[in-house]
C-alpha cells in the first residue's frame, strides 16, 4: 500500500509517517518510480506506536516494541527490552501518582482549615446561586 492509504488506515498523517521514517521507526520500501510502499506489518508497527503514545509513552520509548515486532515476535511487548520499558513507565507513573496524592492531601488540609475558619452564620451566597435557588423553588412549586 502507498503512504496515503497507510496513513488513513492507521489514523494518522503522511507527514507523521515520514517523520517516523526519519527516526528509523518505520522503513519504507520504494517502487521503481520512487513511491513509498508499505504492508500489513507496517500497519501493525504503527498501531503499536500509536497505542503506546496514547498511554503516554514518548516516541523513543516505543522503539523496543517496534524492534520486537520487526524481529518477528507476535507482540511488541514480548521481548525483554519492551518489558524493561514497561517497568520504567510503571515506576514513573507510580511517582506521579504519589506526587498527586501528596498535593491532594495538602489541598484537602487547606480546605479543612479554610472551612474551620468560616463564621458560624449562614454561608455566603453568590448572586448567581440565589437566582438559581429562586428559579428552582419556582419550578418545584409548579410541579407540586
HELIX and SHEET records of a PDB file:
HELIX    1   1 UNK A    3  UNK A   10  1                                   8    
HELIX    2   2 UNK A   14  UNK A   22  1                                   9    
HELIX    3   3 UNK A   40  UNK A   54  1                                  15    
HELIX    4   4 UNK A   59  UNK A   62  5                                   4    
HELIX    5   5 UNK A   63  UNK A   70  1                                   8    
HELIX    6   6 UNK A   80  UNK A  116  1                                  37    
HELIX    7   7 UNK A  127  UNK A  143  1                                  17    
SHEET    1   A 2 UNK A  29  UNK A  30  0                                        
SHEET    2   A 2 UNK A  36  UNK A  37 -1                                        
END                                                                             
